[in-house]
Structures are given as C-alpha cells and as structure tokens.
C-alpha cells in the first residue's frame, strides 16, 4: 500500500513535538501540555508507525512503550571501567583525601565538585552521532548487562541528543544513576498490593528489578528516572572540568541534579555535606551520602586510578541507621586465604529495615581497641547501609559477667598453628591443606570468573574435599567418571556433563587463570592488568615487585602478594601439576583461532601512535592470524587505521582519504567480535 505523504509529515511532526514535550517535562520541569494530551499525541504516533513501520526511526518516542521480550541479557564491556568509590565516614577521611591529592599533584589549591550520592542503579548510555545505541548496567565494572530496550522506555533519557547549543559528538558514553522517586515508589507499591503482588523493599530494589525485566513493556510501566553525573569514552568533544561536562550534558537533554555544587573548596565541600544531611529527609529521592570529585579533568587524569577505585573521587557516606543489641557470642571463621575473622553473634534486631543477627569484628586489633566482650550491649550499624558492624560498646550497661575474647592460637577448622601477617592486622592459618581454605579456594577456582567448570557447585565441591578426592587445584583435572560416580546423588548424565565441563575448562585465558589462583589482593581487574602486561605466565613469574608496582592501576599490596605467591615452592608445584594435566593458558587478546570470516579478514590495516595496553608486535601477529594485512603506510587501499596516543601524519592522511579510524578499545572489541 502506497504511503500517504501527509502521514509521513505528520509522523515527523509528532516525533519532534513529543521529544520536546518529554524534555520539557523531565529535564526542564516546564511542561506546556497535560499528561492526557501527551498520551493522545503518542497514541496517534503509535497508530501511524504500526501501519508504516518504516517511519519508526531509532529515536522515535514510541520506543518508550517497550519491545517484545528478550530471551536473555547479553553482556558488553565498558570502554573505560566503571570503578567503585572509596568511602569516607568522617571529616578527617575527607581531609586526608584532599591532602593526598595536594601532595600527589604538587599544587596549593584544588577545587571540587560535590553531588548527592543517589541510591539507585548505575548505568552507561552510549550515543553514536547523537543517537542512543546501547545501554548497559555497571555490572562488575569491566562489563555490564545490555539493557538498551528497557532504558529506551525511560522518559527522562533522551533517545536523540538535543544539539541546539553544542555539536553532535561522534561518540558519547554518559553515566548516571537510575532511580525511582519516593512518591512514585509509594504509588508503585500501592498498585502492586492492589493486584495481590508483593511490595518492593525499597526504591533501589524496585529500580534494579525494573531494569532487569526481559520484557521491556513491563519496564515501561515502572516510574524510572535518571540523573547523570559523568562520562566514559568521548570522541569529537572535550571537557576541561567536571562542571563544564555537567553543563554540556544538561544542554544535550539529560537531567542533572540541581543540588550539585561545582568549583568549591574542600572547606565548602564539608559545609555542603552538612547541608545535604539536613535536607536529606525532605528530598524526593533516597541518597546515602555525597560524592566528592576533583573538578579539573586534567587533574583527575594525573591522579589516576587504583585497581577498584579512582584516586580523584571519594564517597562521603552519611551515618547509617544504628541500633543497640546484645553480643551473644563471638566465633571465628576461616576465609579462602586462611584469614581468621572474628564474627559477633547478635541478639536479632532490625537495622535499616533488615534483621541483623551477625556483625563482623574484622580482627583481633579491632576487638582490643573497642574492648568488645561476649555479653556486651553494643551499638551496631549497617556500614555503608549494607554490612553490619559493631560501632562501640555501651560500657555503662555492663553487669560484670561479660567475657573477654581471645583469638585462638590454632585454626578452629584444622587445629594448625596460626600466625600474624607482617605489617597487617590479619591472623592466618598457615596450613595450606586446611579444609576451610581448600573448600573455599576450590569454589573460587572453579567459579564462572575462574575455570568456569559448569555443574561443579558448592555441594559437590564440599563432597570432593570431604571425601579426599580433591586436595589441591590440580586434583580437579584428574577427576574422571569413576571418581565422580562415588558422590551422592550423581546421575550418569550429570557425571558425564561434569567430566565434559572439566575437560573444556582446560583452555583458559591468562587473566582468568590468574583470577582462579586466588592470589591475595588480586581480583578480576588486577588479573586482567597483569595478563595484558606480561602476556605469559613465565614472564609474570620472572617479574620483580617494582615492575608490577609500576603497572598503571596496580599497588604495593597486590605486587607484594603476587611476588610471594609465585615465590612459594608449593604454589609453583601446583601450577606445574595443573599444566601437566593439560591446561592450556592463552593470551587474553589472542586466544582465538584464525577465522576466515572475521571482520579483519582480507583487510589492510596500519598501526600508528603509542598503544597503551597492547604490544604492537602481538597486535600485528593477531591481525595476521585473522587474515589481515598490516602495512606501514596509509593509502587508498587501507581499510583501517589503528590510532594510538600521539598519532601524527598517518592519522591526518587516513582522515583525508576516508579510512576508518579505530582507537585501541575499538581494536580490542573488533578482534573479539
């Protein structure tokens, strides 16, 4: 059926009008039409686009109503990791943060941006040439779940950037917090009760649950909104300060929190914290503190990041909800690395809406400093509003029969001697065969982020260790059908699947191998940094502490742990046995076999500039394995130019010839596609 030209024009007009009305409502707070009028216009646009689907452009307001259900969420990497923040709980912590910045930057003055710390769900929104193309959750900070269809239903998120005041950047990754306002949360729970459905515990849980709906039409019914606070990767635009960045994001159509203070001194930061604490009960949304960021972006870059958090930002948390209860007993737990952790067993009490019956006591020094005894009345808090801990003992309520606690000199699990770690408060079991350590280490080793031995769950690991079938990591690779059939409730098919999973796990990337070993202070991100720096296990084992410390994002503790781990003869023997069992460790970037149908197959590439994390010789080797030709000069026959830092004349020539230009992250992503 031939389309009526007037319908095409009507669709364009409605798309433009509805986009502007949405911006006025969610961003400017200046609506000029009623909700019912907006709904009527949207209904008409849905009718037109349903009749002529070709009129439904990527940024049409009809995308707000949701799409058909997904089978599952995909995951996608963040171009720049979405790191968590270190916490401050008192003014002295903030002063220390400021003084460290002054010292590291060698300056006399630093200005900050301070903003409410929203209690919601962190997301990243990717805009290519002004159009929203992808949305992801924070996930583990390295990669997150793709929730694009769900995010498109949120009215406060622009589907197309408003570019009246600023040009369209080629790429803009915007970061923000998706929340539900208090009044909307109350209305949502009221409606759920009316339908006989369970209430959400709090606005954050409601927001998280809404974003993880496989059917985005359900998400569209939830009252989600967003405040943006930063950016990830940006191409075609630059910012000098956090304040400038926020101002530009607002012109693009993003909601920016009106309480954010920019360009303020550390003294003004602390004054603002007090003000924010005062107005907290009257805000329309939940906050749990204040985020403090160095305002100048060049200073942020100079300060850099640690493995899990930036050095240029900190979260100053509000005092959590506190309650008093009785310490009924103190027990000691043994962790994966052998650390003995005292835990207080409490008379159950509700703290911040959650029943608490345990609280960490951290270590022996903490118990001694606070003079914590069994039978004491204690003030407890959910630290960071999450982890229960004992704040102080109410000594005035002591009756005289309280018991002083002493840390054991032997492991409560294996009865082996324990020792204090040098320069640390930790006390550890020194028996590497301790069942508590072994069980937890094996569970970590086979986990999804480690060797990913599917089907080898906690109960099976417990059985394997208890039966003596697994006494080290290496024993896992000797498990066969006969061994596994001895376990309780293992059907023939389950055993066959386990044997297959163990065999398939023998091919593993270097970073996952390092993570699986469970080296102290070496999580997923640290393992990835080590894998990218050293390429092979042999190179890493030959490295010294200073080299590891100097890797961007690493620290002294991690470097020391890595050196101690690989310097241990027993650990080396276990690794040798693992490799003897057929485990094959592959370089993270170059783990895939040659593919004739890869995007780089038959293409000509030129590398220029300095690559930050990759080695040029290895990149060239991998590209050639994918069927590409790597040359040294740019010409009309060049398909891709990979531009690192300080790319010069080759980059200019490539742009003039219309050659596709990739940065280092683009290259990594395309290699893995």
C-alpha positions in Angstrom: 0.0 0.0 0.0 1.4 3.4 -1.0 2.1 5.7 1.9 0.2 9.0 2.0 2.9 11.8 2.1 0.9 13.7 4.7 1.2 10.7 7.1 5.0 10.8 6.7 5.0 14.5 7.6 2.6 14.0 10.5 4.8 11.3 11.9 7.9 13.5 11.7 6.0 16.4 13.4 4.7 14.1 16.2 8.1 12.7 16.8 9.6 16.1 17.1 6.8 17.5 19.3 6.8 14.5 21.7 10.5 14.6 22.1 10.4 18.3 23.0 7.5 17.7 25.4 9.4 14.9 27.1 12.4 17.2 27.5 10.3 20.0 29.0 8.7 17.6 31.4 11.7 15.5 32.6 14.6 17.9 32.2 13.3 21.5 32.4 10.3 20.8 34.7 8.3 23.2 32.4 5.6 21.1 30.7 3.3 23.0 28.4 0.7 20.3 27.8 -1.2 17.9 30.1 -0.3 14.2 30.6 -3.5 13.3 28.8 -2.6 15.5 25.8 0.8 13.9 25.6 -0.8 10.4 25.8 -3.2 11.3 22.9 -0.3 12.5 20.7 1.7 9.4 21.5 -1.2 7.1 20.7 -1.6 8.8 17.3 2.1 8.3 16.5 1.9 4.6 17.6 -1.0 4.1 15.1 0.9 5.7 12.2 4.1 3.7 12.9 2.2 0.5 13.3 0.7 1.0 9.9 4.0 2.1 8.3 6.9 0.6 10.4 9.5 2.3 8.1 8.5 5.6 9.7 9.6 4.3 13.2 13.1 5.8 13.5 15.7 4.8 16.1 14.8 7.8 18.4 11.1 7.8 17.9 9.2 8.4 21.2 7.2 5.2 20.5 10.3 3.3 21.7 9.2 4.4 25.2 6.4 1.8 25.2 8.7 -1.2 25.1 9.6 -4.0 22.8 8.9 -7.8 22.6 10.6 -9.9 25.4 14.3 -10.9 25.2 15.4 -14.5 25.8 18.3 -13.2 28.0 20.5 -10.2 28.6 23.8 -10.0 26.6 26.9 -8.5 28.2 29.2 -5.9 26.8 32.5 -4.4 28.0 32.8 -0.8 29.2 35.3 1.2 27.1 36.6 2.7 30.4 36.0 0.7 33.6 33.1 1.9 35.8 35.0 1.8 39.1 33.5 1.9 42.5 34.5 4.6 45.0 36.4 4.6 48.3 34.4 5.6 51.3 34.8 8.4 53.8 32.9 8.3 57.1 34.1 11.4 58.9 35.7 14.8 58.1 39.2 13.5 58.8 38.8 11.0 55.9 38.0 13.8 53.5 40.9 16.0 54.8 43.2 13.0 54.2 41.8 12.6 50.7 42.4 16.3 50.0 45.9 16.4 51.4 46.9 13.3 49.4 45.6 15.0 46.2 47.6 18.2 47.1 50.7 16.2 47.6 50.4 14.0 44.5 49.6 16.9 42.2 52.1 19.2 43.9 49.7 22.1 43.9 48.5 24.6 46.6 44.8 24.6 45.7 42.2 22.1 44.3 38.6 22.8 43.6 35.9 20.1 43.8 32.5 19.1 42.6 30.2 17.7 45.2 27.0 15.9 44.4 24.3 13.9 46.3 25.1 10.1 46.2 22.0 8.7 44.8 20.8 5.2 46.0 19.9 3.7 42.6 21.4 1.7 39.7 24.4 2.9 37.9 24.2 2.7 34.0 26.2 3.7 31.0 24.4 5.2 27.9 26.2 5.1 24.6 25.3 7.7 21.9 26.7 7.4 18.4 26.3 10.5 16.3 23.7 11.7 18.7 21.5 8.6 18.8 21.2 6.2 21.8 22.5 2.9 20.5 23.3 0.9 23.7 22.7 1.0 27.5 24.5 -1.2 30.0 24.4 -1.7 33.7 27.6 -1.2 35.7 27.9 -4.9 36.2 31.3 -5.8 37.6 32.8 -2.5 36.4 34.6 -4.2 33.5 31.4 -5.3 31.6 27.7 -5.0 32.2 24.4 -6.3 31.0 22.9 -4.8 27.9 19.5 -3.2 28.9 19.0 -0.9 25.8 15.3 -1.8 25.2 14.5 -1.2 28.9 16.3 2.1 29.1 14.6 3.4 26.0 11.3 3.3 27.9 12.5 5.8 30.5 11.1 9.2 29.6 13.9 11.3 31.1 16.6 9.6 28.9 16.9 11.3 25.5 16.8 8.9 22.6 18.5 11.6 20.5 20.8 14.4 21.9 19.5 17.9 21.8 22.2 19.7 19.8 20.8 23.3 19.7 23.8 24.6 21.7 26.5 22.0 21.1 27.7 20.0 18.1 27.0 16.2 17.9 30.0 14.2 19.2 30.8 11.1 17.2 30.7 9.0 20.4 29.4 9.9 23.9 29.2 7.5 26.8 27.1 9.0 29.5 27.0 7.7 33.1 24.2 8.1 35.6 22.0 6.7 38.3 18.6 5.3 37.5 16.2 5.8 40.5 12.6 5.9 41.5 11.2 8.9 43.3 9.7 8.3 46.8 6.2 9.3 45.8 6.4 7.1 42.7 7.7 4.2 44.8 4.8 4.5 47.2 2.3 4.6 44.3 4.0 1.6 42.7 3.8 -0.5 45.8 0.1 0.6 46.3 -0.7 -0.7 42.8 1.2 -4.0 43.4 -0.7 -4.6 46.7 -4.0 -3.9 44.8 -3.1 -6.7 42.4 -2.1 -9.1 45.1 1.6 -8.7 44.3 4.5 -8.5 46.8 5.7 -5.0 47.7 9.3 -3.9 46.8 11.5 -3.5 49.8 12.9 -0.1 48.8 13.2 2.2 45.7 16.6 0.9 44.8 15.4 -2.7 44.7 12.4 -1.6 42.6 14.6 0.2 40.1 17.0 -2.7 39.8 14.2 -5.2 39.3 12.5 -3.0 36.8 15.7 -2.7 34.7 16.3 -6.4 34.7 12.9 -7.3 33.1 13.3 -9.3 29.9 10.1 -7.8 28.7 10.7 -4.1 28.3 7.0 -3.5 28.2 6.9 -4.2 31.9 9.8 -1.7 32.4 7.8 0.9 30.6 5.1 0.7 33.3 7.6 1.4 36.1 8.3 5.1 37.2 12.0 5.2 36.5 14.1 8.3 36.0 17.8 9.3 35.9 20.3 11.8 37.0 23.6 11.8 35.0 26.9 12.6 36.7 29.8 11.8 34.3 31.1 10.3 31.0 33.1 7.4 29.8 34.6 7.4 26.3 34.1 10.6 24.3 35.0 11.3 20.7 34.6 14.6 19.0 34.3 16.7 22.1 36.4 17.6 25.1 35.8 19.0 28.6 38.1 20.8 30.9 36.2 20.4 34.2 33.5 18.3 35.8 31.4 21.5 36.0 31.7 22.1 32.2 30.9 18.4 31.5 27.6 18.6 33.5 26.6 21.8 31.9 27.0 20.3 28.4 25.2 17.1 29.4 22.3 19.3 30.5 22.1 21.1 27.2 22.0 17.7 25.5 18.8 16.9 27.3 20.0 15.0 30.4 18.6 15.6 33.9 21.4 16.9 36.1 20.8 17.0 39.9 20.1 20.6 40.9 21.9 20.2 44.3 25.3 19.6 42.7 27.9 22.2 43.7 30.8 22.8 41.4 34.2 24.6 41.7 34.2 24.7 45.5 37.0 24.4 48.1 37.4 21.5 50.5 36.0 23.7 53.3 32.9 24.4 51.2 32.6 20.7 50.4 32.4 19.8 54.1 29.8 22.6 54.7 27.8 21.3 51.8 27.9 17.8 53.3 26.2 19.1 56.5 23.6 21.0 54.5 22.9 17.9 52.4 22.5 15.8 55.6 19.9 18.4 56.8 17.8 18.4 53.7 18.1 14.6 53.1 14.7 13.8 54.8 12.9 16.3 52.5 14.4 15.2 49.2 12.1 13.4 46.7 14.6 10.5 46.3 16.9 8.5 48.6 20.6 9.4 49.0 23.2 7.8 51.2 25.9 10.3 51.2 27.8 12.8 49.0 30.3 12.2 46.1 33.4 14.4 46.0 35.3 14.8 42.8 38.3 16.8 41.7 36.8 19.3 39.3 39.6 19.7 36.7 39.7 16.7 34.4 43.4 17.0 33.7 44.0 16.7 37.5 41.7 13.6 37.5 43.8 12.1 34.8 47.1 12.9 36.6 45.8 11.3 39.9 44.7 8.2 38.0 43.1 5.1 39.5 43.7 2.2 41.7 42.5 -1.3 40.8 39.0 -0.8 42.0 38.6 3.0 42.5 39.7 6.4 41.2 42.1 8.4 43.3 40.3 11.7 42.4 36.9 10.9 43.9 35.5 9.6 47.2 32.1 9.0 48.7 31.4 10.7 52.0 28.7 8.4 53.4 26.0 9.5 55.8 25.9 7.9 59.3 23.9 4.7 58.8 20.9 3.7 60.8 22.1 2.5 64.2 20.6 0.2 66.8 21.7 -1.4 70.1 21.7 -5.2 70.8 23.5 -7.8 72.8 26.6 -9.8 71.7 25.6 -13.4 72.5 28.9 -15.0 71.3 32.0 -14.4 69.2 33.0 -17.1 66.7 35.9 -17.3 64.3 35.6 -18.0 60.6 38.4 -19.1 58.3 38.3 -17.5 54.8 39.6 -18.6 51.4 43.1 -17.2 52.0 43.3 -18.6 55.6 42.5 -15.3 57.4 40.8 -15.8 60.7 37.9 -13.4 61.1 36.0 -12.9 64.4 32.2 -12.6 64.0 29.8 -11.4 66.6 26.6 -13.4 67.0 23.9 -10.9 68.0 20.5 -10.9 69.5 18.5 -10.4 66.3 17.5 -6.8 65.8 16.2 -4.7 62.9 18.6 -2.2 61.4 17.5 -0.1 58.5 14.7 -2.4 57.7 16.8 -5.6 57.8 17.0 -8.2 60.6 20.7 -8.4 61.7 22.0 -11.4 63.7 25.7 -11.2 62.9 28.3 -8.5 62.6 32.0 -8.6 61.5 34.6 -7.7 64.1 37.3 -7.5 61.5 40.3 -8.6 63.5 41.9 -9.0 67.0 43.1 -5.4 67.0 39.6 -4.1 66.4 38.2 -6.2 69.3 41.0 -5.0 71.6 40.7 -1.3 70.6 36.9 -1.3 71.2 37.1 -3.7 74.2 34.4 -5.9 72.8 33.3 -8.7 75.2 30.7 -11.5 75.0 27.6 -10.3 76.7 28.1 -6.6 76.0 25.4 -4.3 74.9 26.6 -2.9 71.6 25.8 -0.1 69.1 25.7 -1.7 65.7 25.4 -0.1 62.2 25.0 -1.3 58.7 28.2 0.1 57.4 27.6 1.9 54.1 24.0 0.9 54.8 24.9 -2.7 53.9 27.5 -4.6 56.1 26.6 -4.8 59.8 29.5 -3.9 62.2 29.9 -3.0 65.9 30.4 0.7 66.3 31.1 0.8 70.0 30.3 -1.0 73.3 27.9 0.6 75.8 30.2 0.1 78.8 27.7 1.8 81.2 25.4 -1.2 80.8 28.0 -3.8 81.8 26.9 -6.2 84.6 30.4 -7.6 85.4 29.8 -11.1 83.9 30.9 -10.2 80.3 33.6 -12.5 78.9 36.9 -11.2 77.4 37.5 -12.7 74.0 40.9 -14.0 72.8 41.8 -15.0 69.3 42.7 -18.7 69.1 46.4 -19.7 68.6 45.2 -22.6 66.5 42.9 -22.8 63.5 39.3 -23.6 64.5 39.0 -25.9 61.5 42.2 -27.9 61.2 43.9 -27.2 64.6 47.1 -26.0 62.9 49.1 -23.1 64.2 48.2 -19.6 63.1 50.5 -16.6 62.5 50.2 -12.9 62.3 50.9 -11.4 58.8 53.7 -8.9 58.9 52.6 -5.2 58.6 48.9 -6.3 58.7 46.3 -7.0 61.4 45.4 -10.3 59.8 46.0 -13.6 61.6 46.2 -16.6 59.2 46.1 -20.4 59.3 49.5 -21.5 57.8 48.2 -24.9 56.8 47.6 -24.8 53.0 45.7 -28.1 53.3 43.3 -26.6 55.8 39.9 -27.9 54.7 38.2 -24.5 55.3 40.8 -22.8 53.0 40.8 -25.6 50.5 37.0 -25.8 50.1 36.7 -22.0 49.6 39.7 -21.9 47.3 38.4 -24.7 45.1 35.0 -23.0 44.9 36.8 -19.8 43.8 39.0 -21.8 41.3 36.0 -23.4 39.5 33.8 -20.3 39.6 32.4 -18.7 36.5 35.1 -16.0 36.5 37.8 -18.6 37.1 37.9 -22.0 35.3 34.1 -22.0 34.9 33.6 -25.7 35.5 29.8 -25.7 34.9 28.0 -28.1 37.3 30.7 -28.2 39.9 28.7 -26.4 42.5 29.2 -25.8 46.2 27.7 -29.1 47.4 29.8 -31.1 45.0 33.0 -29.3 46.0 32.2 -29.9 49.6 31.8 -33.6 48.9 35.0 -33.8 46.8 37.0 -32.2 49.6 35.4 -34.1 52.4 35.9 -37.5 50.6 39.6 -36.6 50.0 39.1 -36.8 46.2 40.4 -33.2 45.8 43.3 -32.0 47.9 44.6 -29.3 45.5 43.6 -27.4 42.4 45.5 -30.0 40.3 43.3 -32.9 41.5 40.3 -31.4 39.8 41.8 -32.2 36.4 42.3 -35.9 37.4 38.6 -36.4 38.2 37.0 -39.0 36.0 33.8 -40.9 35.7 34.7 -43.4 38.4 35.6 -40.8 40.9 32.5 -38.7 40.3 30.1 -41.6 40.5 31.1 -42.1 44.1 29.5 -38.8 45.0 25.9 -38.7 46.4 23.0 -38.2 44.0 25.0 -38.0 40.8 23.2 -39.5 37.9 25.0 -40.9 34.9 24.2 -37.9 32.7 25.3 -35.4 35.4 28.6 -37.2 35.8 29.2 -37.2 32.0 28.4 -33.4 31.9 30.9 -32.8 34.8 33.7 -34.7 33.0 33.0 -32.7 29.9 33.0 -29.4 31.7 36.3 -30.2 33.4 37.9 -31.1 30.0 36.5 -28.0 28.3 37.8 -25.8 31.1 41.4 -26.8 30.3 41.5 -24.0 27.7 41.6 -20.7 29.6 42.6 -17.1 29.2 45.6 -15.9 31.2 43.6 -13.4 33.2 41.0 -15.9 34.3 43.8 -18.4 35.2 45.4 -15.7 37.5 42.0 -14.9 39.0 41.3 -18.6 39.7 44.5 -19.0 41.7 43.0 -16.7 44.3 46.2 -14.6 45.0 45.7 -12.1 47.8 44.5 -8.6 46.7 44.3 -9.9 43.1 40.8 -9.7 41.8 39.4 -9.8 38.3 40.6 -6.4 37.3 44.1 -6.9 38.7 44.4 -10.2 37.0 43.4 -8.6 33.7 46.1 -5.9 34.1 48.8 -8.5 34.8 47.7 -10.6 31.8 47.9 -7.6 29.5 51.3 -6.5 30.8 53.1 -9.9 30.8 51.4 -11.9 28.1 52.6 -15.3 29.6 52.8 -17.0 32.9 56.6 -17.4 32.5 57.0 -13.6 32.1 55.0 -12.8 35.1 56.8 -15.3 37.3 60.1 -13.8 36.3 59.0 -10.2 37.1 60.1 -8.3 40.2 58.0 -6.4 42.6 59.0 -2.9 41.3 57.9 -3.8 37.7 54.5 -4.9 39.0 54.0 -1.9 41.2 54.6 0.4 38.3 51.8 -1.0 36.2 49.0 1.7 36.0 46.2 0.7 38.4 48.3 -1.7 40.5 49.6 -1.1 44.0 52.2 -2.2 46.5 49.9 -4.7 48.3 49.0 -6.5 45.1 52.6 -6.6 43.9 53.8 -8.0 47.1 51.1 -10.7 47.1 51.9 -11.7 43.6 55.6 -12.0 44.3 55.0 -14.0 47.5 52.6 -16.3 45.7 54.9 -17.2 42.8 57.9 -17.3 45.2 56.3 -20.2 47.1 57.7 -23.6 46.0 54.4 -25.4 46.8 52.4 -23.0 44.7 54.9 -23.5 41.8 54.5 -27.3 42.1 50.7 -27.0 42.0 50.9 -24.8 38.9 53.2 -27.3 37.3 50.8 -30.1 38.0 47.9 -28.1 36.6 49.8 -27.6 33.3 50.9 -31.2 33.3 47.2 -32.1 33.4 46.7 -30.5 30.1 45.6 -26.9 31.0 46.4 -24.5 28.2 46.8 -20.8 29.1 46.1 -18.4 26.3 47.0 -14.7 25.9 43.8 -12.7 26.6 43.8 -10.8 23.4 45.0 -13.5 21.1 43.2 -16.6 22.5 41.0 -17.2 19.4 41.9 -19.4 16.4 42.3 -17.9 12.9 38.9 -17.0 11.4 38.4 -16.6 7.7 35.1 -14.8 8.2 36.4 -12.2 10.7 35.8 -8.5 10.0 39.6 -8.0 9.5 39.9 -11.0 7.1 41.3 -9.7 3.8 41.6 -6.1 5.1 44.6 -3.9 5.2 45.5 -2.1 8.4 48.0 0.4 9.5 49.1 0.9 13.2 50.3 4.4 14.3 51.0 6.1 17.6 51.6 4.6 21.0 49.3 1.8 22.2 48.6 2.0 25.9 48.0 -1.6 26.9 48.8 -3.7 23.9 52.1 -4.6 22.3 52.4 -3.8 18.7 54.2 -7.0 17.7 51.5 -9.1 19.3 48.7 -7.0 17.7 50.3 -7.5 14.3 50.6 -11.2 14.9 47.0 -11.5 15.9 45.7 -9.4 13.0 47.6 -11.5 10.5 46.2 -14.6 12.1 42.8 -13.2 11.4 43.7 -12.9 7.7 44.5 -9.2 7.7 47.5 -7.5 6.1 49.4 -5.0 8.3 51.3 -2.3 6.4 53.4 0.7 7.4 51.9 3.4 5.1 48.4 4.7 4.6 47.0 4.6 1.0 43.6 4.4 -0.7 43.8 0.6 -0.2 44.0 1.0 3.6 40.8 -0.3 5.2 41.5 0.6 8.9 44.0 2.8 10.7 44.6 2.0 14.4 45.5 5.3 16.1 47.2 5.2 19.4 48.4 8.1 21.5 50.3 10.9 19.7 49.2 9.7 16.3 50.5 12.1 13.7 50.6 12.5 9.9 49.3 9.0 9.2 46.1 9.8 11.1 45.6 13.1 9.1 46.1 11.2 5.8 43.7 8.5 6.8 41.0 11.0 7.7 41.5 12.8 4.3 41.2 9.5 2.5 38.1 8.5 4.4 39.8 5.5 6.0 38.0 4.1 9.1 39.9 5.1 12.2 39.9 2.8 15.3 41.3 3.5 18.7 42.7 0.8 21.0 39.4 -0.1 22.6 37.7 -0.3 19.1 40.5 -2.7 18.0 40.1 -5.0 21.0 36.3 -5.1 20.6 36.5 -5.9 16.9 39.1 -8.6 17.4 36.8 -10.3 19.9 33.7 -9.9 17.8 
